[in-house]
Amino acid sequence: MSDIQNLSSAQAVYVAARMEQRAVALYERALMVFAQGRMKDVLQDLLKEEQAHLRGFQRLQEHEGPVGSEDGLLLDALAGEALFTGGHTGAVREGAFDSPLSLLRYAADEEERAAARYRQFAEKATGETKETFLLIARQEQRHLERLLGQIFLMEESLDA
């Protein structure tokens, strides 16, 4: 399993689940630090959405079956490089928690990056693995569109 082209469908879903776990962990930690006013509401919504994604990927994992422990370590590294690369500290450095609007923009950027990453994985894959990555990319795209709608509404209310 030296490159993404050789990932099985089970490994692809494992990577997706790990990426979602990183998102869940980031928003859970942020809730402990930044849970005030509107920021708390936005964080709770983002966390709820990512937890739902994670549950979906965990169901897919049950269907696909486990990956080996050695593969798991390599796949964890791949997931760690894909999204939220700086973790909580990186998000703070990027200004993600400066305001509810900046948080939504940060989340949208990460969703866009996730969808693009899954499409990139799909381009290099074949068969069932390719279809799995395309399914995941569509899910991320839908979440991105929802976030963009929230950003639009928040910007409109700030302009009013």
C-alpha positions in Angstrom: 0.0 0.0 0.0 2.6 2.5 -1.0 0.4 4.9 -3.0 -3.2 5.9 -3.2 -3.7 4.0 -6.4 -3.4 0.7 -4.6 -5.9 1.5 -1.8 -8.7 -1.0 -1.4 -12.2 0.2 -0.8 -11.9 -0.7 2.9 -8.7 1.4 3.1 -10.4 4.3 1.3 -13.2 4.3 3.8 -10.7 4.1 6.6 -9.0 7.3 5.4 -12.3 9.1 5.1 -13.3 8.0 8.7 -10.0 9.2 10.0 -10.3 12.5 8.3 -13.8 12.9 9.8 -12.4 11.9 13.3 -9.9 14.8 12.9 -12.7 17.2 12.2 -14.8 16.0 15.2 -11.8 16.2 17.5 -11.0 19.8 16.3 -14.6 21.0 16.8 -14.9 19.2 20.2 -11.7 20.9 21.4 -12.8 24.3 20.0 -16.1 24.0 21.9 -14.1 23.7 25.2 -12.2 26.8 24.4 -14.5 29.1 22.3 -18.0 28.1 23.4 -19.5 31.6 23.8 -22.6 33.1 22.2 -23.0 32.7 18.4 -19.6 30.9 18.2 -21.0 28.1 20.4 -24.0 27.6 18.1 -21.8 27.5 15.0 -19.4 25.0 16.6 -22.2 22.8 17.8 -23.7 22.8 14.3 -20.4 21.9 12.7 -19.7 19.2 15.2 -23.1 17.7 14.7 -22.6 17.6 10.9 -19.1 16.0 11.2 -20.4 13.5 13.7 -23.1 12.5 11.3 -20.5 12.1 8.5 -18.3 10.0 10.8 -21.2 7.7 11.7 -21.9 7.2 8.0 -18.2 6.4 7.3 -18.2 4.0 10.3 -21.2 2.2 8.8 -19.3 2.0 5.5 -16.3 0.6 7.4 -18.5 -2.1 8.9 -19.5 -3.0 5.4 -16.0 -2.9 3.9 -14.3 -4.7 6.8 -11.2 -3.9 8.8 -7.7 -2.8 7.6 -4.5 -4.3 8.9 -2.8 -2.6 11.8 0.3 -1.8 9.8 -1.9 -0.4 7.0 -3.8 1.6 9.6 -0.7 3.4 10.7 0.1 4.4 7.1 -3.4 5.4 6.4 -3.6 7.5 9.6 -0.6 9.4 8.3 -2.3 10.0 5.0 -5.4 11.2 6.7 -3.3 13.5 8.9 -1.8 15.2 5.9 -5.1 15.7 4.1 -7.1 17.9 6.4 -6.7 20.1 9.5 -3.0 19.7 9.1 -2.2 22.1 12.0 -4.9 20.7 14.2 -6.4 23.1 16.7 -3.3 25.3 16.9 -3.2 25.6 13.1 -6.9 26.6 13.1 -6.2 29.3 15.7 -3.2 30.5 13.7 -5.4 30.8 10.6 -8.0 32.9 12.5 -10.7 30.3 12.4 -12.1 31.2 15.8 -11.9 35.0 15.4 -15.7 35.1 14.7 -18.5 32.8 13.8 -18.1 34.0 10.1 -14.4 33.2 10.1 -15.2 29.8 11.5 -17.7 29.1 8.8 -15.2 30.2 6.2 -12.5 28.0 7.7 -14.9 25.0 7.8 -15.9 25.7 4.2 -12.3 25.8 3.1 -11.7 22.4 4.8 -14.8 20.9 3.2 -13.7 22.1 -0.2 -10.2 20.7 0.4 -11.8 17.3 1.5 -14.0 17.1 -1.6 -11.1 17.9 -3.9 -8.9 15.3 -2.1 -11.5 12.6 -2.5 -12.0 13.4 -6.1 -8.2 13.3 -6.5 -8.2 9.9 -4.8 -11.0 8.7 -7.1 -9.0 9.8 -10.2 -6.2 7.4 -9.2 -8.4 4.6 -8.2 -10.5 2.0 -10.0 -13.7 0.0 -9.5 -15.3 0.0 -6.1 -12.6 2.1 -4.5 -13.2 4.8 -7.1 -16.9 4.7 -6.5 -16.4 4.9 -2.8 -14.3 8.0 -3.1 -16.8 9.6 -5.5 -19.6 9.0 -3.0 -17.6 10.6 -0.2 -16.7 13.5 -2.4 -20.4 14.1 -3.1 -21.2 14.1 0.6 -18.4 16.6 1.3 -19.7 18.8 -1.6 -23.2 18.8 -0.1 -21.8 19.9 3.2 -19.7 22.6 1.5 -22.8 23.9 -0.2 -24.7 24.1 3.1 -21.8 26.0 4.7 -21.7 28.4 1.8 -25.4 29.1 2.3 -24.8 29.8 6.0 -21.9 32.1 5.1 -24.1 34.0 2.6 -26.9 34.4 5.2 -24.5 35.6 7.9 -22.9 38.1 5.5 -26.3 39.4 4.6 -27.3 39.9 8.2 -24.0 41.7 8.9 -24.6 44.0 5.9 -28.2 44.8 7.0 
